[in-house]
Amino acid sequence: MTQDYIVLKDKTESGMIAVNKSVFQSISEISIHEIENAETIATTAFSKPIQIKIIKNKLHIYADIKVKYGVNVNATCELVQNKIFENVTFMTGFKPSEVAVNVIGFVL
């Protein structure tokens, strides 16, 4: 069974601190919008552009994007990957184990 959250601080007498998968998804979407030459795809009933998987308290992020036609795809994917990693680390204090970016199309 998959987890829906990551434990940031173990349980103490006051409680524990955990972050839900939806937080990581929102941060990833915001990160993609910050990159000029990249866009997220629309969420449908059959596809989700950003998938978050938590396996053994390790975070795996998979993002499907569209890239502006005529720009360097490798450089854009690297920017998106770094931006997602930096923002997740900065906002939650948790470093993702994997950030994978897949280009599924181009935008004119």
Secondary structure as UniProt FT lines:
FT   STRAND          5..9
FT   STRAND          17..20
FT   HELIX           21..34
FT   TURN            36..37
FT   STRAND          38..40
FT   STRAND          50..55
FT   TURN            56..57
FT   STRAND          58..68
FT   TURN            69..70
FT   HELIX           73..92
FT   STRAND          98..107
//
